[in-house]
Amino acid sequence: MARAELKLETLKDLNLGAVGLVWDQELAVIMHDLHDRPGVPKARELHLILRVEPISEHGGCEYVRGDVAIFSRLPKRKTRELNFATDVQGRLIFNSESPDSVDQNTLFGKETASDD
């Protein structure tokens, strides 16, 4: 079928089926995130945007140019609040064994490169 009316049920066939494929891929991303982070209560979103603009050759709308955008929005991934120190060289220092206290001594007293 070379020519078809654009409707919700034919939208998936646009661009040789790429629109339907991308929709399925973005939905899979959302489903993976829901199972990966069930404790995050914020909604996941799947957006489909159809943009069309007229092409006027003789004062009317003879043709239309357009595109389709499909994307998902997931809640941001972030750590809990961490404690950092700075030094006179402008470096940001952290303690990998004690995220809450950058000055906490390590369990076995090992030195790190940032202790210089």
Secondary structure, 3 states (H helix, E strand, C coil): CCCCCCCCCCHHHHHHHHHHHHHHHHHHHHHHHHHHCCCCCCCCEEEEEEEEEEECCCCCCCEEEEEEEEEEECCCCCCCCCCCEECCCCCEECCCCCCCCCCCCCCCCCCCHHHC
